[in-house]
């Protein structure tokens, strides 16, 4: 092993240790905010405190411990809201472990006698895996346990910044994903099992700001120029390979619009762009590209390449017919240049849930 490689190993150890320290500090901070929110909730519920007492607490902290930041009135009420949002949620009830602090056992007993407050330990739950600022966005904007858990898990997986998280909520990622999972099984029999968690039936490219009409070349150029935002919409496991990727077959050259590699699926992903509605013949070219990629580009250890046909519009029944005898792993997705109507998607999702509930009732 070279000396430089040995040095790099030391650097890797340092970076990993720092990352672990940050995670540990974050877990401790979230656990603290949970317990402060719990304490305030208990005091108010037991009529030990009035509404103005929280203001007095904020002023007390400011006057006596000015070095403690984030504990003003607004911050304290957010901690209360954080606790109340998740304390009765289904996905937290199984994970929550009530513990009494060993180090402060005597104080805890006195406190319990007066306030019926029990310190909680949520350090090992998913709530401590994301930042407080991401939590503020999630429990401030999401309306259900399912939606909140979805975005928490997404933040853990993708390591989202607040700005990236807000964009996904604005783009109705939760609603689209739920509707997505109910549609894919009818057309994706030859695709990987977790295909519907990687690819979407509908993509949102609101960041392009393309004037109508626009060409496929302008669409491609816009996506390349906004690659960071494009990757956010695709998912962070996608790695960009090239635009107009050259494929030589026989004595002719062909070009795939956009080529990516997906780390988790371990395969090449070719995107073919269309500024018109889906037509069955569009799949012919995409299949040709996938065959060329698998024969000449794919590594022996990699999985078969996947093709995504991005169209401006599509008829679901036409797509299903076109894909029914498809031999290559491919799908047809629709894109829009504007943020979706969140209320419309929520209504569709509500209708879908009602349909599932009715079906379950009929099966009983």
Helices and strands as residue ranges (DSSP letters): H 3-45, H 51-64, H 73-86, H 90-93, E 97-98, H 105-115, E 120-121, G 126-129, H 132-141, H 145-158, H 162-170, H 173-183, G 184-186, G 195-197, E 202-204, H 216-225, H 227-234, E 238-249, E 252-262, E 267-273, H 282-296, E 306-311, H 316-323, E 330-336, H 342-363
